Amino acid sequence: MRTHDDIIVIGAGVIGLSCAYYLSREKLKVRVIERNFPGSGDSTNTGGGIRYLHGTKINVVLSKMSKSFWDNYSNSQFSKSIYVNTGHLFLTSQSRHLNSFKLQQKLLRSHGLDTEITDKDHIQHRWNNLKNTSFSFGNFCNTGGYLDHYNVIDYLLMLNKKNGVKIETKQKVEELIIDNEFVRGVKTEQKSYLAKFIINATGANANSINALAKVDTPFIARRHELLIAESNSVMTQSYPWLIDIDKQVHLRSNGKNEVLIGGFLGKDQEVSPVNYNKASSKAWRDEVLIQAHNSFGLTKKRPKVIKSWAGLYPGTKDYHPVIDNSKPGFITVAGFSGTGLMHAPAAGKIVKNLALNIPISEINIKKLSLCRFREKNHEKEYSGF
């Protein structure tokens, strides 16, 4: 049995659903094929962050391109729409980071955003609960925050349903249909699907799908962990998402008397996306809780942990995504290195333009292509957490 579509998107995470949404707005017949169920991958293993403070033009532009979508989401009448604008405060005790802060400020200002570079006295005065911290400098962007990523998946499903997008679940892509180097469709156990364009939006599994197309891709899966714990301090929405860039730990409010804590703690671990440990480790929990206590003083050394989990940041060596017309009829969109949720709307807009052969004015698409890895010197993001 064969079904004909204009576009087939492989993967029903936030990236795949965003691509489907923007393509379906162009009156195209779009189908999404998902091996499990929507949002079952790493889209819902994040902290739900929406951030505008980055270290490279690429990521700032992707955030700016996504902003209108998140503004509409936060102002929508969708019944469970949750978006908390906390802003982000990067903190350090090392003066060598001041130059990076100034470069970030200049970059954001050039795109209509701004940051505020602060010192110890200002940090302790403005955020009273941080009066015992020892940070010397901060870089604060008051735009951005967090949302409920499960709700985002539901929101995108609703938008796609309105546009007539077909969502096929429990169907694993086993083969790509290729004719004279042109990718024409996909095969699952149940069916064959033909389309004018195939979009690979499978996150941590992007290498496997690209291998079926004989496209070599450089994606790396980095394991990360997060937890929600009780807080001994009242953190209102006026408190930003706190990032200690010296010790690589971060913390934000998660509602009344709760905080979300995460961080690599200097251990940027690459793992296999197939058989990595999905359970949160006790050693990491103990270490990150002590570090969060020492860095921010908003939690006890051993607070009650309400929930903890592990996930993947599918990325690249330069921490920038790949959005690339990798083969005739085949587009790769993956490798966001932890920014997939916040940059999903931008990814959808760019993929739409690639599929329809429309020029992309906001960003130099070559900087997102696979060919950039052949160059010796290309821009690398350094401000992630």
CORBEL-V272418 format. One record per residue. N is the residue number from 1. SS is DSSP state (~ for helix, > for strand, _ for the rest). NEAR is the number of other ideal C-beta (glycine too) atoms within 8 Angstrom. Layout:
n = (N;N)
ss = (SS;SS)
near = (NEAR;NEAR)
This chain:
n = (1;2;3;4;5;6;7;8;9;10;11;12;13;14;15;16;17;18;19;20;21;22;23;24;25;26;27;28;29;30;31;32;33;34;35;36;37;38;39;40;41;42;43;44;45;46;47;48;49;50;51;52;53;54;55;56;57;58;59;60;61;62;63;64;65;66;67;68;69;70;71;72;73;74;75;76;77;78;79;80;81;82;83;84;85;86;87;88;89;90;91;92;93;94;95;96;97;98;99;100;101;102;103;104;105;106;107;108;109;110;111;112;113;114;115;116;117;118;119;120;121;122;123;124;125;126;127;128;129;130;131;132;133;134;135;136;137;138;139;140;141;142;143;144;145;146;147;148;149;150;151;152;153;154;155;156;157;158;159;160;161;162;163;164;165;166;167;168;169;170;171;172;173;174;175;176;177;178;179;180;181;182;183;184;185;186;187;188;189;190;191;192;193;194;195;196;197;198;199;200;201;202;203;204;205;206;207;208;209;210;211;212;213;214;215;216;217;218;219;220;221;222;223;224;225;226;227;228;229;230;231;232;233;234;235;236;237;238;239;240;241;242;243;244;245;246;247;248;249;250;251;252;253;254;255;256;257;258;259;260;261;262;263;264;265;266;267;268;269;270;271;272;273;274;275;276;277;278;279;280;281;282;283;284;285;286;287;288;289;290;291;292;293;294;295;296;297;298;299;300;301;302;303;304;305;306;307;308;309;310;311;312;313;314;315;316;317;318;319;320;321;322;323;324;325;326;327;328;329;330;331;332;333;334;335;336;337;338;339;340;341;342;343;344;345;346;347;348;349;350;351;352;353;354;355;356;357;358;359;360;361;362;363;364;365;366;367;368;369;370;371;372;373;374;375;376;377;378;379;380;381;382;383;384;385)
ss = (_;>;>;>;>;>;>;>;>;>;_;_;_;~;~;~;~;~;~;~;~;~;~;~;_;_;_;_;_;>;>;>;>;_;_;_;_;_;_;_;_;~;~;~;_;_;_;_;>;>;>;_;_;_;_;_;~;~;~;~;~;~;~;~;~;~;~;~;~;~;~;~;~;~;_;_;_;_;_;_;_;_;>;>;_;_;_;>;>;>;>;>;_;_;~;~;~;~;~;~;~;~;~;~;~;~;~;~;~;_;_;_;_;_;_;>;>;>;>;~;~;~;~;~;~;~;_;~;~;~;_;_;_;_;_;_;>;>;>;>;>;_;_;>;>;>;>;_;~;~;~;~;~;~;~;~;~;~;~;~;~;~;_;_;_;>;>;>;_;_;_;_;_;_;>;>;>;>;>;_;_;>;>;>;>;>;>;_;_;_;_;>;>;>;>;>;>;>;>;>;_;_;~;~;~;~;~;~;~;~;~;~;_;_;_;_;_;_;_;>;>;>;>;>;>;>;>;>;>;>;_;_;_;_;_;_;_;_;_;_;>;>;>;>;_;_;_;_;>;>;>;>;>;_;_;_;_;>;>;>;>;>;_;_;_;_;_;_;_;>;>;_;_;_;_;_;_;_;_;_;_;~;~;~;~;~;~;~;~;~;~;~;~;~;~;~;_;_;_;_;_;_;_;_;>;>;>;>;>;>;>;>;>;>;>;_;_;_;_;_;_;>;>;>;>;>;>;_;_;>;>;>;>;>;_;_;_;_;_;~;~;~;~;~;~;~;~;~;~;~;~;~;~;~;~;~;_;_;_;_;_;_;_;_;~;~;~;~;_;~;~;~;~;~;_;_;_;_;_;_;_;_;_;_;_)
near = (4;8;9;5;13;9;16;15;16;14;15;14;16;14;17;16;17;13;16;15;14;13;16;13;8;8;4;8;7;17;15;17;15;15;7;7;8;11;12;8;13;13;15;10;10;13;8;10;11;13;12;14;12;12;10;13;7;12;13;14;12;14;14;12;13;14;9;7;8;13;8;8;13;10;5;8;4;10;4;7;11;7;11;9;10;13;12;13;13;12;15;12;8;7;6;5;10;9;7;10;13;9;9;14;12;8;13;14;9;5;9;4;11;7;12;8;11;10;8;9;6;9;15;11;6;6;10;6;10;13;6;4;11;5;12;9;15;13;14;13;15;7;7;13;11;12;14;8;13;8;12;14;15;10;12;12;11;9;9;15;9;6;10;8;12;8;12;10;9;7;12;6;13;6;7;13;11;9;6;4;6;9;12;9;13;13;11;13;5;4;9;11;14;10;14;7;11;14;14;16;15;14;15;11;10;16;9;8;13;13;8;9;13;6;11;6;13;10;13;10;14;14;13;11;14;14;16;12;13;10;13;7;8;6;9;6;7;4;11;11;15;13;10;15;10;8;10;10;13;11;13;13;13;7;5;3;6;12;15;13;15;12;13;9;11;6;5;6;7;7;10;6;10;4;3;11;7;6;5;10;9;6;6;10;13;9;9;15;16;9;13;15;12;7;13;11;11;13;17;6;7;5;11;5;10;8;6;9;10;13;12;14;12;17;13;13;7;9;10;15;16;15;13;10;6;12;11;6;10;14;14;14;15;15;14;13;14;11;12;17;13;11;15;13;13;12;18;15;10;15;15;14;11;12;12;7;5;6;4;9;3;6;11;4;10;7;11;13;10;12;7;11;9;4;7;3;3;9;9;9;14;8;12;8;10)
